[in-house]
Amino acid sequence: MKNNQSGDTLDYVMRTSFDSLMMDTDRTIDEFIVFTVDDEVIEIDQGTGERSKFIDGMIKYFESIEEFEKCQSLVDLKTIIIENGD
């Protein structure tokens, strides 16, 4: 049985990351900020290939809870990210 608190935390992180990435795709290309907590910013550097891997993980999560519109938005974002140097 899945720990509900950890599931809630994962959901919170995924939704917050989604909102952060989708808020401004032009900014996301330059600054791939996936999460902010207080003064701490979690950003994935360009050119590492980790940006598309992170998006893949988000797609799998949103597929698992059947939020397919978010999945499509993430697929579109991933295409843009790869075209601009992942």
C-alpha positions, 0 to 999 in steps of 0.5 A: 500500500502506498504511503498517502503522505508520500503520494501527496508530496509527489503530487504537489511536486509534480503539479508545482513543477508543471506550473513552473515549467508551463508558466512561460516556455520562453523562460523555461528554455533558458532557465529550466526551474522545476521547483522553488522552496523559499530562497532555494531554486532547483534548476536543471542545466541546459545541455545535459539531457536531464531536462527531457528525462525530467519531463519524461518522468512528469509525463509518466506521472500524469499518465498514471493519474489520467491527466492526459492534457498535461501529458500533451502539454509536456510532450510539446514542451519536450519537443521545444526543449530538445530543439533548443539543446536539452 
